Amino acid sequence: MAYSHRRALLQSLTGAALAALLPLPAQAGYNIFTGEYTVAQAELQARIDTRFPLRLSYAQLFQVDVSHPRLALSAGTARAAITVDLLVRSPLASKALTGVLTISSRLRFDAPTSSIRLVSPQADRIDFAGLAPQDAQQLQAIGQVVAQEALQDLPVHTFKPEELSVGSRVFVPGEITVVDGAIVVKLD
């Protein structure tokens, strides 16, 4: 009986050890074998969420409410895509316009703050409910201003000192690669 109990315990421990070796979904952390630090999309999304909702005004002609950011990371792109909801009000219009704006942005490491930031955000697509595409296109300029004001230099991850060192070795973040569901930072 003691033998079968030990055998069952050994099998359970072996199974748990093997499960720990299986690939896991992207999570924040340093991979000592590849020299890379991975930041999961959920962490980036949580940081972006702190910036919204946002209310912007332009020349007393437009008031734009920006809300509900949705981050998308796709392998093979060097940019993060953020889709936001818009509500545009103007004293020149009889009713408010609701729409969706898709913004893409590069990612850059900022050494003085030890953070990864969104830079050069671009309004890629703007759609308004009930508006013809050519009319929505005229509002593209608002989309570009919203992109700049909402996301330019927004930190999406700040490294703690212990995340950039192992033992006495200190690492410097280098190339940032977008993969499905995460960003990967090469540590040199």
C-alpha positions as CSV (number, residue, x, y, z in Angstrom):
1,M,0.0,0.0,0.0
2,A,2.8,2.4,0.9
3,Y,4.5,1.6,-2.4
4,S,1.4,2.5,-4.5
5,H,0.9,5.7,-2.5
6,R,4.5,6.7,-3.2
7,R,4.2,5.8,-6.9
8,A,1.0,7.9,-7.2
9,L,2.7,10.8,-5.5
10,L,5.7,10.5,-7.7
11,Q,3.5,10.4,-10.8
12,S,1.7,13.5,-9.7
13,L,4.9,15.4,-9.0
14,T,6.3,14.3,-12.4
15,G,3.2,15.5,-14.1
16,A,3.3,18.8,-12.4
17,A,6.9,19.3,-13.3
18,L,6.2,18.5,-17.0
19,A,3.3,20.8,-17.0
20,A,5.5,23.6,-15.7
21,L,7.8,23.1,-18.8
22,L,5.0,23.5,-21.3
23,P,4.7,26.8,-23.2
24,L,2.4,29.3,-21.4
25,P,0.5,32.3,-22.7
26,A,2.7,35.4,-22.9
27,Q,3.3,36.8,-19.4
28,A,5.5,39.6,-18.3
29,G,9.0,38.5,-17.4
30,Y,12.6,37.9,-18.4
31,N,13.6,34.8,-20.3
32,I,17.2,34.0,-19.3
33,F,17.6,31.7,-22.3
34,T,16.7,34.2,-25.0
35,G,17.7,37.4,-23.3
36,E,14.2,38.8,-23.8
37,Y,11.6,40.4,-21.6
38,T,8.0,39.8,-22.5
39,V,5.1,42.1,-21.6
40,A,1.6,40.6,-22.0
41,Q,-1.1,42.4,-23.9
42,A,-3.3,42.4,-20.7
43,E,-0.7,44.4,-18.8
44,L,-0.4,46.9,-21.7
45,Q,-4.2,47.2,-22.0
46,A,-4.5,47.9,-18.2
47,R,-2.0,50.7,-18.5
48,I,-3.7,52.2,-21.6
49,D,-7.1,52.0,-19.8
50,T,-5.8,54.4,-17.1
51,R,-5.7,57.2,-19.7
52,F,-9.4,57.0,-20.6
53,P,-12.1,58.3,-20.7
54,L,-10.8,61.5,-22.1
55,R,-12.6,64.7,-23.1
56,L,-10.9,67.0,-25.7
57,S,-12.1,70.4,-27.0
58,Y,-11.0,72.1,-30.2
59,A,-11.5,75.8,-30.9
60,Q,-14.9,75.8,-29.2
61,L,-16.2,74.0,-32.3
62,F,-15.8,70.4,-31.3
63,Q,-15.9,68.5,-28.0
64,V,-14.7,64.9,-28.4
65,D,-15.2,62.2,-25.8
66,V,-12.8,59.4,-26.2
67,S,-13.4,56.1,-24.4
68,H,-13.2,52.3,-24.4
69,P,-9.7,51.7,-25.7
70,R,-9.1,48.2,-27.2
71,L,-5.5,47.2,-27.8
72,A,-4.5,44.8,-30.6
73,L,-1.1,43.3,-31.1
74,S,-0.3,41.3,-34.2
75,A,2.9,39.6,-35.1
76,G,4.7,41.0,-38.0
77,T,3.8,44.6,-37.3
78,A,6.1,47.1,-35.6
79,R,3.1,49.0,-34.2
80,A,0.4,48.6,-31.6
81,A,-3.2,49.3,-32.7
82,I,-5.6,50.9,-30.4
83,T,-9.3,51.3,-31.3
84,V,-11.4,53.9,-29.3
85,D,-15.0,55.0,-29.3
86,L,-15.7,58.7,-30.1
87,L,-18.6,61.0,-29.3
88,V,-18.3,64.3,-31.2
89,R,-20.4,67.3,-30.3
90,S,-20.5,70.6,-32.0
91,P,-22.7,73.7,-31.8
92,L,-22.8,73.6,-35.6
93,A,-24.4,70.1,-35.6
94,S,-27.9,69.2,-34.6
95,K,-26.9,65.9,-33.0
96,A,-23.8,64.3,-31.6
97,L,-21.8,61.9,-33.8
98,T,-20.7,58.5,-32.5
99,G,-17.8,56.8,-34.2
100,V,-14.8,54.6,-33.9
101,L,-11.2,55.6,-34.4
102,T,-8.3,53.1,-35.0
103,I,-4.9,54.4,-34.1
104,S,-1.5,52.8,-34.6
105,S,1.6,53.7,-32.7
106,R,5.2,52.7,-32.6
107,L,6.8,51.5,-29.3
108,R,10.0,53.0,-28.0
109,F,12.1,52.6,-24.9
110,D,12.7,55.8,-23.0
111,A,15.9,55.4,-20.9
112,P,15.4,58.4,-18.5
113,T,12.1,56.9,-17.3
114,S,12.9,53.2,-17.9
115,S,9.6,52.9,-19.7
116,I,8.2,51.7,-23.0
117,R,6.1,54.5,-24.6
118,L,3.7,54.9,-27.5
119,V,5.2,57.3,-30.0
120,S,4.1,58.7,-33.4
121,P,0.5,57.7,-33.1
122,Q,-1.4,57.9,-36.4
123,A,-5.2,57.9,-37.1
124,D,-5.5,55.0,-39.4
125,R,-9.3,54.8,-39.8
126,I,-12.2,56.8,-38.6
127,D,-15.9,55.7,-39.0
128,F,-19.0,57.5,-37.8
129,A,-22.4,55.9,-37.6
130,G,-24.8,57.3,-40.2
131,L,-22.2,59.3,-42.0
132,A,-21.2,58.8,-45.6
133,P,-17.6,57.7,-45.9
134,Q,-16.6,60.9,-47.8
135,D,-18.1,63.0,-44.9
136,A,-16.3,60.9,-42.3
137,Q,-13.1,61.5,-44.2
138,Q,-13.5,65.2,-43.6
139,L,-13.3,64.5,-39.9
140,Q,-10.0,62.6,-40.3
141,A,-8.1,65.7,-39.1
142,I,-10.0,65.4,-35.7
143,G,-8.9,61.7,-35.6
144,Q,-5.2,62.7,-36.0
145,V,-5.4,65.3,-33.3
146,V,-7.1,62.8,-31.0
147,A,-4.4,60.2,-31.7
148,Q,-1.7,62.7,-30.8
149,E,-3.3,64.1,-27.7
150,A,-4.5,60.8,-26.3
151,L,-1.5,58.5,-26.9
152,Q,1.7,60.4,-27.7
153,D,4.4,59.4,-25.2
154,L,2.0,57.3,-23.1
155,P,4.0,54.9,-21.0
156,V,2.6,51.3,-21.4
157,H,5.3,49.6,-19.2
158,T,7.8,50.9,-16.7
159,F,10.7,48.6,-15.8
160,K,11.5,48.1,-12.2
161,P,15.3,48.0,-11.5
162,E,15.0,44.3,-10.6
163,E,13.5,43.6,-14.0
164,L,16.6,44.8,-15.7
165,S,19.1,42.9,-13.7
166,V,20.1,39.4,-12.9
167,G,22.7,39.1,-10.2
168,S,25.3,41.8,-10.8
169,R,24.5,42.0,-14.5
170,V,22.4,45.0,-15.7
171,F,20.5,44.9,-19.0
172,V,19.6,47.7,-21.4
173,P,16.3,47.3,-23.3
174,G,16.9,47.3,-27.1
175,E,14.7,46.2,-30.0
176,I,11.0,45.9,-29.3
177,T,9.1,43.3,-31.3
178,V,5.3,43.0,-31.5
179,V,4.1,39.4,-31.4
180,D,0.6,38.0,-31.1
181,G,-0.7,39.0,-27.7
182,A,2.5,40.6,-26.3
183,I,5.6,42.7,-27.0
184,V,9.1,41.2,-26.6
185,V,12.0,43.5,-25.6
186,K,15.5,42.4,-26.4
187,L,17.8,43.0,-23.4
188,D,21.4,43.7,-24.2
